[in-house]
Amino acid sequence: MKASGAVKTTLRPGASKGQGDTRLPGLMKQDQPANVNADALDYRGASGQAIYTGNATMWQGETAVRADSVAIDRAKGDFVASGNARSTILLDTGVSIAHASEIRYADAAHTIGYGSMKNALGVVAAQAQLSGPQGDLRADRIDVILAEKGGHIDRLEAYTNVSMKVDTRTAVGERLTYFADQERYVMSGAGTKSVKVVESCAETTGRTLTFFKSTDRIIVDGNEEIRTQTRNGASPACTATPPSRPR
């Protein structure tokens, strides 16, 4: 079935004649309908594929995904949003907002993948960005692994040219793993590239750095290849004489 011109669809889970059970995308609540608007629809009933193109928007409550096209697999509960993709996803731990070239959700793996936009030469022109309770993250690729039960993040993985801002702390490296239950960040470098964490007037570098959102604790795992150091006075403001207190 094909449709064009201000297409509006309401999706509901349940049995579909001749197709077995159909599902909403796994990020959506299965006991509530979801909506999709687009300029055109190509529905392939035999495979359960629904491809929406042109200003495609899929939403349910506060959770929404927008892109040039959104392809939904009603049999698996997967979806792929391609082209200037944006998402607002409501989880138990808060709202996550993302911008990416592609947003891909795989329900069996409970994983949301965010990809960067590349130019004709395959070079990243715009990184994927994800902002939420874990902080503001940019990287060439970001994967969010959700808990099997419950709408919350279990783990987050980011790859290549990673930058992370958490409150007043900024970290840069090549690889990041975030463990949500401990609010723990493990960032590593690659080749000759080290990891750097800057907070206020302190700068820490090393091969691998582990830090925590709610504490000032940083674990540095240095080696002979890259010297580990903590440097104070990172900015002129750090060397300024503090104002005297009234007696």
SEMIFI-575126 format. One record per residue (C-alpha): residue number from 1; residue in one letter; chain; x negated, y negated, z. Coordinates in steps of 0.25 Angstrom, whole numbers. Example, Ala and Ser with C-alpha at 12.3 -4.5 7.8 and 13.67 -1.06 7.14 Angstrom:
+------+--------+------+-------+-------+-------+
| baro | lodren | fiza |    xx |    yy |    zz |
+------+--------+------+-------+-------+-------+
|    1 |      a |    A |   -49 |    18 |    31 |
|    2 |      s |    A |   -55 |     4 |    29 |
+------+--------+------+-------+-------+-------+
end
This chain:
+------+--------+------+-------+-------+-------+
| baro | lodren | fiza |    xx |    yy |    zz |
+------+--------+------+-------+-------+-------+
|    1 |      m |    A |     0 |     0 |     0 |
|    2 |      k |    A |    -5 |   -14 |    -3 |
|    3 |      a |    A |     0 |   -27 |     1 |
|    4 |      s |    A |    -4 |   -42 |    -2 |
|    5 |      g |    A |    -1 |   -56 |     3 |
|    6 |      a |    A |     0 |   -59 |    18 |
|    7 |      v |    A |     0 |   -44 |    22 |
|    8 |      k |    A |     5 |   -42 |    37 |
|    9 |      t |    A |     5 |   -29 |    43 |
|   10 |      t |    A |     8 |   -23 |    57 |
|   11 |      l |    A |     1 |   -11 |    61 |
|   12 |      r |    A |     6 |    -1 |    71 |
|   13 |      p |    A |     0 |    13 |    75 |
|   14 |      g |    A |     8 |    25 |    73 |
|   15 |      a |    A |    11 |    36 |    62 |
|   16 |      s |    A |    12 |    32 |    48 |
|   17 |      k |    A |    20 |    41 |    38 |
|   18 |      g |    A |    10 |    50 |    31 |
|   19 |      q |    A |    -2 |    44 |    37 |
|   20 |      g |    A |    -2 |    49 |    52 |
|   21 |      d |    A |    -5 |    40 |    63 |
|   22 |      t |    A |    -9 |    26 |    60 |
|   23 |      r |    A |   -17 |    17 |    70 |
|   24 |      l |    A |   -20 |     3 |    73 |
|   25 |      p |    A |   -35 |    -1 |    72 |
|   26 |      g |    A |   -41 |     4 |    85 |
|   27 |      l |    A |   -43 |   -10 |    91 |
|   28 |      m |    A |   -28 |   -13 |    91 |
|   29 |      k |    A |   -19 |    -8 |   102 |
|   30 |      q |    A |   -11 |     4 |    96 |
|   31 |      d |    A |     2 |     1 |   103 |
|   32 |      q |    A |     3 |   -13 |    96 |
|   33 |      p |    A |     5 |   -17 |    82 |
|   34 |      a |    A |    -7 |   -24 |    74 |
|   35 |      n |    A |    -5 |   -34 |    63 |
|   36 |      v |    A |   -13 |   -36 |    50 |
|   37 |      n |    A |   -12 |   -48 |    41 |
|   38 |      a |    A |   -19 |   -49 |    27 |
|   39 |      d |    A |   -18 |   -53 |    13 |
|   40 |      a |    A |   -18 |   -39 |     8 |
|   41 |      l |    A |   -16 |   -25 |    12 |
|   42 |      d |    A |   -21 |   -12 |     6 |
|   43 |      y |    A |   -15 |     0 |    14 |
|   44 |      r |    A |   -19 |    14 |    11 |
|   45 |      g |    A |    -9 |    23 |    19 |
|   46 |      a |    A |   -16 |    36 |    16 |
|   47 |      s |    A |   -29 |    32 |    23 |
|   48 |      g |    A |   -22 |    22 |    33 |
|   49 |      q |    A |   -31 |    11 |    28 |
|   50 |      a |    A |   -25 |    -3 |    28 |
|   51 |      i |    A |   -34 |   -14 |    22 |
|   52 |      y |    A |   -30 |   -28 |    24 |
|   53 |      t |    A |   -37 |   -39 |    16 |
|   54 |      g |    A |   -37 |   -54 |    15 |
|   55 |      n |    A |   -37 |   -62 |    29 |
|   56 |      a |    A |   -34 |   -48 |    36 |
|   57 |      t |    A |   -30 |   -50 |    51 |
|   58 |      m |    A |   -27 |   -38 |    60 |
|   59 |      w |    A |   -23 |   -41 |    74 |
|   60 |      q |    A |   -16 |   -36 |    87 |
|   61 |      g |    A |   -14 |   -46 |    98 |
|   62 |      e |    A |   -27 |   -53 |   101 |
|   63 |      t |    A |   -35 |   -43 |    93 |
|   64 |      a |    A |   -37 |   -47 |    78 |
|   65 |      v |    A |   -46 |   -44 |    66 |
|   66 |      r |    A |   -47 |   -53 |    54 |
|   67 |      a |    A |   -55 |   -51 |    41 |
|   68 |      d |    A |   -55 |   -51 |    26 |
|   69 |      s |    A |   -50 |   -37 |    27 |
|   70 |      v |    A |   -46 |   -27 |    37 |
|   71 |      a |    A |   -45 |   -12 |    34 |
|   72 |      i |    A |   -38 |    -4 |    44 |
|   73 |      d |    A |   -38 |    11 |    46 |
|   74 |      r |    A |   -25 |    15 |    52 |
|   75 |      a |    A |   -29 |    30 |    53 |
|   76 |      k |    A |   -42 |    27 |    61 |
|   77 |      g |    A |   -39 |    14 |    68 |
|   78 |      d |    A |   -51 |     7 |    61 |
|   79 |      f |    A |   -52 |    -6 |    54 |
|   80 |      v |    A |   -62 |   -14 |    46 |
|   81 |      a |    A |   -61 |   -29 |    45 |
|   82 |      s |    A |   -70 |   -35 |    34 |
|   83 |      g |    A |   -74 |   -49 |    30 |
|   84 |      n |    A |   -75 |   -60 |    40 |
|   85 |      a |    A |   -70 |   -51 |    50 |
|   86 |      r |    A |   -65 |   -57 |    64 |
|   87 |      s |    A |   -59 |   -50 |    76 |
|   88 |      t |    A |   -53 |   -53 |    89 |
|   89 |      i |    A |   -53 |   -41 |    98 |
|   90 |      l |    A |   -46 |   -40 |   111 |
|   91 |      l |    A |   -52 |   -30 |   121 |
|   92 |      d |    A |   -50 |   -27 |   135 |
|   93 |      t |    A |   -63 |   -34 |   138 |
|   94 |      g |    A |   -59 |   -47 |   130 |
|   95 |      v |    A |   -59 |   -52 |   116 |
|   96 |      s |    A |   -70 |   -50 |   106 |
|   97 |      i |    A |   -71 |   -59 |    93 |
|   98 |      a |    A |   -79 |   -55 |    81 |
|   99 |      h |    A |   -83 |   -60 |    68 |
|  100 |      a |    A |   -89 |   -50 |    58 |
|  101 |      s |    A |   -90 |   -47 |    43 |
|  102 |      e |    A |   -83 |   -33 |    47 |
|  103 |      i |    A |   -76 |   -28 |    59 |
|  104 |      r |    A |   -75 |   -13 |    59 |
|  105 |      y |    A |   -67 |    -5 |    69 |
|  106 |      a |    A |   -68 |    10 |    71 |
|  107 |      d |    A |   -58 |    16 |    80 |
|  108 |      a |    A |   -64 |    30 |    82 |
|  109 |      a |    A |   -78 |    23 |    87 |
|  110 |      h |    A |   -70 |    12 |    94 |
|  111 |      t |    A |   -80 |     2 |    87 |
|  112 |      i |    A |   -79 |   -12 |    81 |
|  113 |      g |    A |   -90 |   -15 |    71 |
|  114 |      y |    A |   -93 |   -30 |    67 |
|  115 |      g |    A |  -102 |   -32 |    55 |
|  116 |      s |    A |  -109 |   -44 |    50 |
|  117 |      m |    A |  -107 |   -51 |    36 |
|  118 |      k |    A |  -119 |   -48 |    26 |
|  119 |      n |    A |  -123 |   -56 |    14 |
|  120 |      a |    A |  -125 |   -50 |     0 |
|  121 |      l |    A |  -139 |   -45 |     4 |
|  122 |      g |    A |  -134 |   -38 |    17 |
|  123 |      v |    A |  -139 |   -48 |    26 |
|  124 |      v |    A |  -130 |   -52 |    38 |
|  125 |      a |    A |  -124 |   -66 |    35 |
|  126 |      a |    A |  -115 |   -66 |    48 |
|  127 |      q |    A |  -116 |   -58 |    60 |
|  128 |      a |    A |  -105 |   -51 |    67 |
|  129 |      q |    A |  -100 |   -58 |    80 |
|  130 |      l |    A |   -93 |   -53 |    92 |
|  131 |      s |    A |   -89 |   -61 |   104 |
|  132 |      g |    A |   -82 |   -56 |   116 |
|  133 |      p |    A |   -84 |   -52 |   131 |
|  134 |      q |    A |   -98 |   -47 |   127 |
|  135 |      g |    A |  -103 |   -60 |   122 |
|  136 |      d |    A |  -105 |   -66 |   108 |
|  137 |      l |    A |  -112 |   -56 |    99 |
|  138 |      r |    A |  -118 |   -57 |    85 |
|  139 |      a |    A |  -124 |   -46 |    77 |
|  140 |      d |    A |  -125 |   -40 |    63 |
|  141 |      r |    A |  -117 |   -28 |    68 |
|  142 |      i |    A |  -108 |   -27 |    81 |
|  143 |      d |    A |  -101 |   -14 |    85 |
|  144 |      v |    A |   -91 |   -14 |    97 |
|  145 |      i |    A |   -88 |    -1 |   103 |
|  146 |      l |    A |   -75 |     0 |   111 |
|  147 |      a |    A |   -72 |     9 |   122 |
|  148 |      e |    A |   -64 |    21 |   118 |
|  149 |      k |    A |   -53 |    17 |   128 |
|  150 |      g |    A |   -49 |     3 |   131 |
|  151 |      g |    A |   -51 |    -9 |   122 |
|  152 |      h |    A |   -65 |   -14 |   127 |
|  153 |      i |    A |   -79 |   -14 |   122 |
|  154 |      d |    A |   -88 |    -2 |   126 |
|  155 |      r |    A |  -101 |    -6 |   119 |
|  156 |      l |    A |  -105 |   -16 |   108 |
|  157 |      e |    A |  -117 |   -15 |    98 |
|  158 |      a |    A |  -123 |   -26 |    90 |
|  159 |      y |    A |  -134 |   -24 |    79 |
|  160 |      t |    A |  -144 |   -33 |    73 |
|  161 |      n |    A |  -146 |   -48 |    75 |
|  162 |      v |    A |  -138 |   -47 |    88 |
|  163 |      s |    A |  -135 |   -60 |    96 |
|  164 |      m |    A |  -127 |   -60 |   109 |
|  165 |      k |    A |  -122 |   -71 |   118 |
|  166 |      v |    A |  -117 |   -67 |   131 |
|  167 |      d |    A |  -113 |   -79 |   140 |
|  168 |      t |    A |  -126 |   -87 |   141 |
|  169 |      r |    A |  -135 |   -76 |   136 |
|  170 |      t |    A |  -139 |   -74 |   122 |
|  171 |      a |    A |  -146 |   -61 |   116 |
|  172 |      v |    A |  -152 |   -58 |   103 |
|  173 |      g |    A |  -157 |   -44 |    98 |
|  174 |      e |    A |  -155 |   -34 |    87 |
|  175 |      r |    A |  -146 |   -24 |    95 |
|  176 |      l |    A |  -135 |   -25 |   106 |
|  177 |      t |    A |  -127 |   -15 |   114 |
|  178 |      y |    A |  -117 |   -21 |   124 |
|  179 |      f |    A |  -111 |   -12 |   134 |
|  180 |      a |    A |   -98 |   -18 |   138 |
|  181 |      d |    A |   -95 |   -11 |   152 |
|  182 |      q |    A |  -109 |   -16 |   157 |
|  183 |      e |    A |  -109 |   -29 |   149 |
|  184 |      r |    A |  -123 |   -25 |   145 |
|  185 |      y |    A |  -130 |   -29 |   133 |
|  186 |      v |    A |  -142 |   -21 |   127 |
|  187 |      m |    A |  -149 |   -29 |   116 |
|  188 |      s |    A |  -162 |   -24 |   108 |
|  189 |      g |    A |  -171 |   -29 |    98 |
|  190 |      a |    A |  -176 |   -23 |    85 |
|  191 |      g |    A |  -190 |   -22 |    79 |
|  192 |      t |    A |  -197 |   -34 |    84 |
|  193 |      k |    A |  -185 |   -41 |    88 |
|  194 |      s |    A |  -183 |   -43 |   103 |
|  195 |      v |    A |  -170 |   -46 |   111 |
|  196 |      k |    A |  -168 |   -60 |   117 |
|  197 |      v |    A |  -158 |   -64 |   128 |
|  198 |      v |    A |  -157 |   -79 |   131 |
|  199 |      e |    A |  -150 |   -84 |   143 |
|  200 |      s |    A |  -151 |   -98 |   149 |
|  201 |      c |    A |  -166 |  -100 |   151 |
|  202 |      a |    A |  -170 |   -85 |   150 |
|  203 |      e |    A |  -174 |   -78 |   137 |
|  204 |      t |    A |  -177 |   -63 |   138 |
|  205 |      t |    A |  -182 |   -54 |   126 |
|  206 |      g |    A |  -185 |   -40 |   125 |
|  207 |      r |    A |  -183 |   -27 |   116 |
|  208 |      t |    A |  -170 |   -24 |   123 |
|  209 |      l |    A |  -162 |   -32 |   133 |
|  210 |      t |    A |  -151 |   -28 |   141 |
|  211 |      f |    A |  -142 |   -39 |   148 |
|  212 |      f |    A |  -129 |   -39 |   155 |
|  213 |      k |    A |  -117 |   -49 |   153 |
|  214 |      s |    A |  -114 |   -52 |   168 |
|  215 |      t |    A |  -129 |   -53 |   173 |
|  216 |      d |    A |  -142 |   -59 |   170 |
|  217 |      r |    A |  -149 |   -46 |   170 |
|  218 |      i |    A |  -157 |   -42 |   157 |
|  219 |      i |    A |  -165 |   -29 |   155 |
|  220 |      v |    A |  -177 |   -30 |   146 |
|  221 |      d |    A |  -183 |   -18 |   139 |
|  222 |      g |    A |  -195 |   -23 |   133 |
|  223 |      n |    A |  -206 |   -15 |   126 |
|  224 |      e |    A |  -220 |   -18 |   121 |
|  225 |      e |    A |  -215 |   -22 |   107 |
|  226 |      i |    A |  -207 |   -34 |   112 |
|  227 |      r |    A |  -211 |   -42 |   125 |
|  228 |      t |    A |  -200 |   -44 |   134 |
|  229 |      q |    A |  -199 |   -58 |   140 |
|  230 |      t |    A |  -190 |   -68 |   148 |
|  231 |      r |    A |  -192 |   -82 |   145 |
|  232 |      n |    A |  -187 |   -94 |   153 |
|  233 |      g |    A |  -186 |  -108 |   148 |
|  234 |      a |    A |  -179 |  -104 |   135 |
|  235 |      s |    A |  -174 |  -118 |   133 |
|  236 |      p |    A |  -178 |  -132 |   137 |
|  237 |      a |    A |  -166 |  -132 |   146 |
|  238 |      c |    A |  -172 |  -121 |   154 |
|  239 |      t |    A |  -184 |  -129 |   158 |
|  240 |      a |    A |  -176 |  -142 |   162 |
|  241 |      t |    A |  -177 |  -145 |   177 |
|  242 |      p |    A |  -164 |  -142 |   184 |
|  243 |      p |    A |  -156 |  -153 |   190 |
|  244 |      s |    A |  -159 |  -156 |   205 |
|  245 |      r |    A |  -148 |  -152 |   214 |
|  246 |      p |    A |  -142 |  -163 |   224 |
|  247 |      r |    A |  -147 |  -161 |   238 |
+------+--------+------+-------+-------+-------+
end
